[in-house]
Amino acid sequence: MNDFSVENLSAKNSIKSTKVGIMGGTFNPIHNGHLAIAQKAYETAGLDKVLFMPSGISYMKTNVLALSKRLDMVRLAIREYPWFELSLVEAERKGNTYTYETLRQLTMENPSVSYYFIMGADSLFHIEEWREPEQIFSMATLVCAVREDYGIERLRHKGEELTRLGAKIIYLDIPKIPISSTEIRARVRSRLSIAELVPKSVSEYITQEHLYYEED
């Protein structure tokens, strides 16, 4: 089991691997779908590790659970995976969180590392709306989880458009994972089981801390 006492990976020389995945998000809460996609990316892209990088303040989402609680749940969820690590790079940043700023910081501090930004199909179709998408393309390979409702041909067509803008994309052949953090929060409010949706340790933590029982 990992020792998570050193969590701020923004310090120089803290990342020694050459191929590092980034799994970002609010993780409100982290669930089995996140873990499955990160594991598939780790295997498919031959990564040395995957950084789970909870956002501090997201400019895309509101009413997000306190950062300390989300960090606790990520710690619990990844503790059985030696190749998964918690990163506080975005959590500790003041103001809104932008992916290109994160990648620029990591690239400057660890120039020998190749970064792989793990994302869902939804994000692939909207990444051009993000801040400085071409900077993202220049600093990381995109690792996209295929979703059946989009179709691989539609995804590849979009990928070809992005490739012309400089993107490098790896597609993950993974079954559709019908889990969402929104659904989990709704089930908790309705006093329904989430045992099949999150790691046991996360489910127990949500009950212990009485999280998500009130309306968002």
C-alpha positions, 0 to 999 in steps of 0.5 A, spaced: 500 500 500 502 506 498 505 512 502 501 518 501 505 523 505 508 526 500 502 529 495 504 535 492 507 533 485 509 540 483 516 540 486 522 539 482 524 532 480 518 529 484 516 525 478 521 520 475 517 516 470 517 518 463 510 516 461 505 519 466 497 519 465 493 525 468 486 523 470 483 530 472 476 532 474 472 534 480 471 527 483 465 529 486 465 523 488 470 519 485 467 512 482 469 505 479 468 508 472 474 513 474 478 507 476 476 503 470 478 508 465 485 510 469 487 503 469 485 501 461 489 508 460 495 505 464 495 498 460 494 501 453 498 507 453 504 503 457 504 508 462 509 508 468 503 511 473 497 515 473 496 522 477 489 523 480 488 530 480 482 533 483 480 540 481 480 546 486 476 551 483 472 549 476 470 554 472 465 549 469 462 546 475 458 549 481 456 546 488 462 542 488 463 538 495 469 541 499 476 539 497 478 536 503 473 531 502 474 530 495 481 529 496 480 524 502 475 520 497 481 519 492 486 517 497 481 511 499 479 509 492 487 509 489 490 506 495 490 499 492 493 501 486 501 502 487 501 505 480 496 511 481 498 517 485 494 523 488 497 530 485 495 536 488 497 541 483 490 543 481 487 543 488 493 548 490 492 553 485 488 559 486 483 561 482 480 557 476 483 551 474 485 550 466 488 544 463 493 548 459 496 551 465 497 545 469 500 542 463 505 548 462 507 547 470 508 540 469 512 540 463 517 546 465 518 542 472 519 535 469 521 536 461 523 529 460 516 526 462 511 525 457 504 526 459 498 523 457 491 527 458 486 522 460 479 524 458 472 521 456 469 522 449 464 528 451 471 532 452 474 530 446 468 533 442 468 540 446 476 540 447 476 546 442 472 550 447 477 549 452 482 555 454 488 554 449 487 547 446 493 547 441 497 548 447 494 542 450 495 538 444 503 540 444 504 538 451 500 532 452 497 526 448 490 525 449 487 518 451 480 518 450 475 513 452 470 511 447 463 511 448 458 507 444 453 512 444 458 516 440 460 511 435 468 509 434 467 512 427 464 519 429 470 519 434 475 518 429 472 523 425 473 528 430 480 526 432 482 527 425 480 534 425 483 535 432 490 531 429 490 537 424 490 542 429 496 538 432 493 533 437 495 526 438 490 521 440 490 514 443 483 511 443 481 506 449 477 500 447 473 500 453 466 498 455 461 503 456 461 504 464 454 507 466 456 510 472 456 518 474 458 522 480 451 525 479 447 519 479 451 517 485 449 523 489 442 522 487 442 515 490 445 517 496 440 523 497 434 517 496 438 513 501 439 507 495 445 503 495 452 505 491 455 499 493 456 497 486 458 504 483 464 506 488 470 502 492 467 500 499 472 505 502 469 511 499 462 508 500 463 507 507 466 514 508 460 518 504 456 514 510 461 516 515 461 523 513 454 524 511 456 527 505 451 528 499 444 527 503 442 534 502 440 537 495 446 540 491 
